[in-house]
């Protein structure tokens, strides 16, 4: 007798929710681990690449000179930032984020393999002409920058990989949440930035130390460092591919650049037609306002494009405004790698003992006691340590308390807070520099000479650890502005070109770095006029340059707050009267009544929701009648 089968019951919703939660957790954790390994590899290269070209396998006369080495470092940074926009476009238009990131990692690893072979001088002589065994007569014919072709090919490949991965990993990770919950999105980007700083901490603090000091069994520190970084990148790629079944994959939606240009061109043509052919109507209501520039491309204003398509292009303009407002912030941020380090090299960086002092009889007294010289670049570790400690505190403790209390700081508000901390950071650095210069000019007993490599710095006997507050304040600015900027770039961008917007965010960061270099050259004749010794800042006014950056950031902050205030509290535009039978909106404005026209406007705001629903119904009916006008769906 056959047994009766129990029919299969549908899976309980709670079980499905638990399964989805496990998928999201696995996907996001792996992506954050991949990000940490990628950042470790990048900072292991970027922080010491100048030293590698000065030293590397080309000790002696064959080493790169400072100018050529600086140019190569700038190429690495420039390609890394500028290629982010390209990486976002490729993922949005053609490959999707997963395939684009795999391609980026393959480029990344290929470039690192070239650098690892270069560190032990194992590249073919066709692309690397260095020869450490050459005689002195042969060295005179050797170019000042050996392996120049191989170096630039390597940094270009690495830079492309960095930019492609950078522009896609943040939106890809946020997509795994598959939710519009702002709390989850905020928490993800907080942990995202935490992993960035964890990777940079290991890359700068550990891998860079291995590259410089050749500890233990590493007779060639750069080979060991680059090999470790290459293994980390390979491990990141393997982990990333292994979790493919857990990922939520969003397919590419095609190229949007052409669509954006079509909408802008249609708006321009419609605006010119309006200026040329429109005749003023004396009977029109004084409350009548013309549609905005991009609105003229919409179907309901005689254009050919859907509401959502035009609104997506308008959101791009809003994003550009915020990204542009962040440029002075990036100018301050990059001072950690430039003026802050120059300032630190002219301060006392020995933990034990003293360095060479200048005496009145021009004799040098050397302290024979053992001492450890703190590299100026290591002060950035305090910035990273602050962020590593502060981000979990905000994400797990402070923000949840504020949410339960009904207090939520918007992304734009947090960007403004970051700007304030940025002002404080650069003003603090300027105050320290003013004090340092004052001591240099008034107290000869505070003068010391410090040797770094083959360069002697005339410093002041002030501990370099007085720079910690300015590095921590920059970290506080990152805690709000950088994280909120990343979150805003993802959340406010239309889905059809999220990757491109994220790439644009990083590109604007690179533009901020380039503008900082240009600004430095612009003010150097006035405040940094020592043209014979570029490393000597004692006879200059680096403090004026830092104050100028603070004033620039403060001015931008005021404009930023003013624009937000106007958007928040200004009256909404009023269109023509309308009823159910026709376009326009009907007002009841009695000039004798209390409030006059203002009462009519307030009446209009109360009816706004009903009018919007009527407008959507009319648009739907018009789309059914005129399908030929629907030419674009972003």
Buried (B, 14 or more C-beta within 10 A) or exposed (E): EEEEEEEEEEEEEEEEEEEEEEBBEBBBBBBBBBBBBBBBBBBBBBBBBBBBBBBBBBEEEBBBEEEBBEBBBBBBBBBBBBBBBBBBBBBBBEBBBBBBBBBBBBBBBBBBBBBBBBBBBEBEEEBBBBBEEBEEEEEEEBEEBBBBEBBBBBBBBBBBBBBBBBBBBBBBBBBBBBEEEBEBBBBBBBBBBBBBBBBBBBBBBBBBBBBBEBEEEBEBBBBBBBBBBBBBBBEBBEBBEEBEEBBEEBEBBEBBEEBBEBBBEBBBEBBEEBEEEEEEEEEEBEBEEEBEBBBBBBBBBBBBBBBEBBBBBBBBEEBEEBBBBBBBBBBBBBBBBEBBBBBBBBBBBBEEEBBBBBEEEEEEEEEEEEBEBBBBBBBBBBBBBBBBEBBEEBBEEEBEEEEEEEEEBEBBBBBBBBBBBBBBBBBBBBBBBBBBBEBBEEEEEBBBEBEEEEEBBBBBBBEBBBBBBBBBBBBBBBBBBBBBBBBBBBBBBBEBBBBBBBBBBBBBBBBBBBBBEEBBEEBBEEBBEEEEEEEBBBEBBBBBBBBBBBBBBBEBBEEBBEBBEEEEEEEEEBBBBBEEEEEBBBBEBEEEEEEEBEBBBEBBEEEEEEBEEBBEEBBEEEEEEEEEBBBBEB
